[in-house]
Amino acid sequence: MAQTYTKAGVNIKTGEEVVRRIKHVVRSTFSKNVLADIGAFGAFYDAAFPSMKHPVLVSSVDGVGTKLKIAFAMKRYHTVGQDLVNHCVNDIAVCGAMPLFFMDYFATGKLLPSVATKVIEGFVVACKQNSCSLVGGETAEMPGLYAKGEFDLAGTIVGVVEKEKIVDGRKIRRGDVLIGLRSTGLHTNGYSLARKILLPRFALKKKTKELRSTLGDSLLAIHRSYLSPISLLLKHSLVSGMSHITGGGIIGNTMRIIPRGLRITVDWTAWHRPEIFSLIQHAGNVPESDMRRTFNLGVGLIVIAPKQKADDAIALLSRHGEKPVIVGEVVTQ
């Protein structure tokens, strides 16, 4: 019997159908700098920045991790695309960069156009919110590599910053203040531990007495973008450093930008932890040290501001809808 690529589990027509479905929404993210349409072998972006003296490109790549397992169980696919874009945006925004374009990688065992379209529509929503162009991506169908109904995501973002305005922590000094901005939940980190503890004990689609929503809704809360508050702070020159709180927690991520000879202290009682973290800790009897190392615990961004500018930074953030809180300071080793 003759064998074909389709019989082996890869349907090229299905891939073409996905492209047909998403072309118009993806085009809606294009800026004037995007020079090629979807379908070209490469994405073309006009890298002319006439308003900048010395533009520096900043890039990052990341994934969504096992948060995808919750999306599969809930059959909710549009939010994980937003998670991925926002995560990548935050990683370059804390360096002072503004996002230019995003590219995705979607891999699955059997391509379902309805699912892939939902995911890509999530990319589009977040790209528009972050003024970022979705210039291309790869959709891979690989039978036998993924469990039925499952897929994986990765994304790459490229942004730009004026060289003299790069934020890399070199301006951080002893006495600087750590200001925390709220997270929307776990964001995209710690799900392997959260799933191991919570899923055997609680139903995803039922409310628990500890949460105001279902467990599934809490776990799928979208990883928020901090681009707007970061842009405000940069515009007013109120920061000496910033850290996006992902795996490694507040200490692990913030110490990445702290100059040698300095360290940070954190007042872990300065803010109220969202109930989802308390549920995880109590249900799994998780040591406090492991909670701090694994999760953001309700603070998704740390802004480090000179002490004399901290009040101005807090006031500015508060006027624009944030609820900033002083969570620590920079001290000597």
C-alpha angles and dihedrals in degrees: 000000000000117000125217136184088251092054088050088060104263117111112190091188090059090055090050089051091055090052090049092052097049103036097093096046093046091051088056089070095055119117124201088267093066106097104177133057126230112286101045118124090246138020116247120210123178104234097197112131105176094173093057127079098201112007116196121196116226121195139183138176128202147148139221097246123202092336080094089071089064091049090052092050092048093040087228112137110161098075099057091063089057090047091056097048094045093048091053093044091053092051093060097033091064086059089057095257128138115218119251108173142354132207126193140205117207116183128179143155096238119015114231110190093207092056097041090049092054092051093048091047086058089055089052094050093051095042090055092047090052096042089242129140121233096216102171149320148183127259110195126189110199115171116211096019099085133042116255112285094010134114142170131232136204131169140195124204131191124197139165137234134178106255095234090051098054111133108215105141098260090121094055114119138183110279095032114141127239112222118191126210119203124259125215092233133290091345102195103323137086097025096131090061094039093051093047091054104035109034097063090050107037137039114239095221098048128081118243123211089244096056132057091218138031117293089246092054091050093049093046095049105138118260099245127230117238094192095110099053091040091053091051093051093047092049090057095040093238102139137075095181144352136200131198107220109227131132108349094043129232096318098043096048099039094049088061089077101034113110120242114278093032135087138176133247120207128202100213091190094058095095139031113255116228111254094247090071093049090049091053094046097047097040092049100032087233115183114246091238091058092047090054092047096045107038140041088231092212100316113096100170133036117202116195111205133177108261092244091054099042096093091050091049092050093047092049093049092046092052089056097052102269124128101216121185132189105243104170149320144248115260138170120274 
